[in-house]
Amino acid sequence: MITCYVRYVIDPKKLDVFETYANMWIPLVQKFGGQHHGYFLPAEGANNIALALFSFESLSAYDNYRTLSLHDEECLKAFEFAEQADCIISYERSFFRPLLGPEAH
Protein backbone atom coordinates (compact mmCIF):
# COMPACT_ATOMS: atom_id res chain seq x y z
CA MET A 1 0.00 0.00 0.00
CA ILE A 2 1.10 3.56 -0.72
CA THR A 3 -0.41 6.63 0.93
CA CYS A 4 -0.36 9.98 -0.81
CA TYR A 5 -0.02 13.02 1.45
CA VAL A 6 -0.95 16.31 -0.19
CA ARG A 7 -0.13 19.56 1.59
CA TYR A 8 -2.04 22.53 0.21
CA VAL A 9 -1.37 26.20 0.72
CA ILE A 10 -4.82 27.72 0.29
CA ASP A 11 -6.36 31.16 0.26
CA PRO A 12 -7.89 31.36 3.76
CA LYS A 13 -10.57 33.71 2.44
CA LYS A 14 -11.75 30.90 0.16
CA LEU A 15 -11.82 28.06 2.68
CA ASP A 16 -15.47 27.29 1.90
CA VAL A 17 -14.62 27.03 -1.81
CA PHE A 18 -11.68 24.73 -1.07
CA GLU A 19 -14.02 22.57 1.03
CA THR A 20 -16.34 22.23 -1.98
CA TYR A 21 -13.34 21.19 -4.10
CA ALA A 22 -12.23 18.67 -1.48
CA ASN A 23 -15.69 17.11 -1.34
CA MET A 24 -15.54 16.65 -5.11
CA TRP A 25 -12.35 14.57 -4.90
CA ILE A 26 -13.19 12.13 -2.12
CA PRO A 27 -15.58 10.02 -4.24
CA LEU A 28 -13.35 10.39 -7.31
CA VAL A 29 -10.37 8.80 -5.57
CA GLN A 30 -12.67 5.97 -4.48
CA LYS A 31 -14.05 5.67 -8.04
CA PHE A 32 -10.56 4.75 -9.23
CA GLY A 33 -9.87 2.19 -6.50
CA GLY A 34 -8.29 4.37 -3.84
CA GLN A 35 -9.23 4.76 -0.21
CA HIS A 36 -9.63 8.39 0.82
CA HIS A 37 -8.76 9.17 4.44
CA GLY A 38 -10.16 12.69 4.28
CA TYR A 39 -9.14 16.28 3.99
CA PHE A 40 -7.89 18.11 7.04
CA LEU A 41 -8.80 21.79 7.09
CA PRO A 42 -7.28 24.59 9.17
CA ALA A 43 -8.53 24.77 12.76
CA GLU A 44 -5.82 26.13 15.06
CA GLY A 45 -2.48 27.52 13.98
CA ALA A 46 -1.87 28.32 10.32
CA ASN A 47 -5.06 29.33 8.54
CA ASN A 48 -3.76 28.60 5.05
CA ILE A 49 -2.65 24.97 5.26
CA ALA A 50 -4.86 21.99 4.40
CA LEU A 51 -3.97 18.33 4.02
CA ALA A 52 -5.35 15.32 2.18
CA LEU A 53 -4.48 11.66 2.69
CA PHE A 54 -5.48 8.78 0.44
CA SER A 55 -4.10 5.34 -0.31
CA PHE A 56 -3.79 3.03 -3.28
CA GLU A 57 -2.72 -0.60 -3.45
CA SER A 58 0.59 0.40 -5.05
CA LEU A 59 2.40 3.30 -6.69
CA SER A 60 1.47 1.85 -10.08
CA ALA A 61 -2.23 1.85 -9.06
CA TYR A 62 -1.83 5.51 -8.08
CA ASP A 63 -0.15 6.27 -11.41
CA ASN A 64 -3.04 4.56 -13.21
CA TYR A 65 -5.52 6.73 -11.26
CA ARG A 66 -3.59 9.87 -12.24
CA THR A 67 -3.58 8.87 -15.92
CA LEU A 68 -7.28 7.99 -15.97
CA SER A 69 -8.24 11.14 -14.05
CA LEU A 70 -6.90 13.29 -16.88
CA HIS A 71 -9.59 11.86 -19.17
CA ASP A 72 -12.49 11.46 -16.74
CA GLU A 73 -15.33 13.98 -17.09
CA GLU A 74 -15.94 14.33 -13.33
CA CYS A 75 -12.23 14.77 -12.60
CA LEU A 76 -11.89 17.36 -15.34
CA LYS A 77 -14.78 19.28 -13.78
CA ALA A 78 -12.99 19.21 -10.40
CA PHE A 79 -9.73 20.43 -11.97
CA GLU A 80 -11.63 23.23 -13.73
CA PHE A 81 -13.48 24.17 -10.54
CA ALA A 82 -10.19 24.63 -8.67
CA GLU A 83 -8.72 26.63 -11.53
CA GLN A 84 -11.69 28.99 -11.71
CA ALA A 85 -12.09 29.27 -7.92
CA ASP A 86 -8.38 30.06 -7.50
CA CYS A 87 -8.48 28.77 -3.91
CA ILE A 88 -5.23 26.74 -4.07
CA ILE A 89 -2.02 28.75 -4.01
CA SER A 90 0.29 25.73 -4.19
CA TYR A 91 0.51 22.08 -3.20
CA GLU A 92 3.08 19.36 -2.75
CA ARG A 93 2.71 15.60 -2.87
CA SER A 94 4.64 13.01 -0.89
CA PHE A 95 4.21 9.25 -0.71
CA PHE A 96 4.47 7.02 2.33
CA ARG A 97 4.20 3.34 3.08
CA PRO A 98 2.33 2.60 6.29
CA LEU A 99 3.90 0.66 9.13
CA LEU A 100 0.97 -0.99 10.87
CA GLY A 101 2.89 -3.07 13.39
CA PRO A 102 4.47 -6.53 13.27
CA GLU A 103 1.08 -8.30 13.20
CA ALA A 104 0.16 -6.65 9.91
CA HIS A 105 2.79 -8.45 7.81
Secondary structure as the mmCIF struct_conf table of DSSP 4:
data_model
#
loop_
_struct_conf.conf_type_id
_struct_conf.id
_struct_conf.beg_label_comp_id
_struct_conf.beg_label_asym_id
_struct_conf.beg_label_seq_id
_struct_conf.end_label_comp_id
_struct_conf.end_label_asym_id
_struct_conf.end_label_seq_id
STRN STRN1 ILE A 2 ILE A 10
HELX_RH_3T_P HELX_RH_3T_P1 PRO A 12 LYS A 14
HELX_RH_AL_P HELX_RH_AL_P1 LEU A 15 LYS A 31
TURN_TY1_P TURN_TY1_P1 PHE A 32 GLY A 33
STRN STRN2 GLN A 35 PHE A 40
BEND BEND1 GLU A 44 GLY A 45
BEND BEND2 ASN A 47 ASN A 48
STRN STRN3 ILE A 49 PHE A 56
BEND BEND3 GLU A 57 SER A 58
HELX_RH_AL_P HELX_RH_AL_P2 LEU A 59 SER A 69
TURN_TY1_P TURN_TY1_P2 LEU A 70 HIS A 71
HELX_RH_AL_P HELX_RH_AL_P3 GLU A 73 ALA A 85
TURN_TY1_P TURN_TY1_P3 ASP A 86 ASP A 86
STRN STRN4 ILE A 88 PHE A 96
HELX_RH_3T_P HELX_RH_3T_P2 PRO A 102 ALA A 104
#
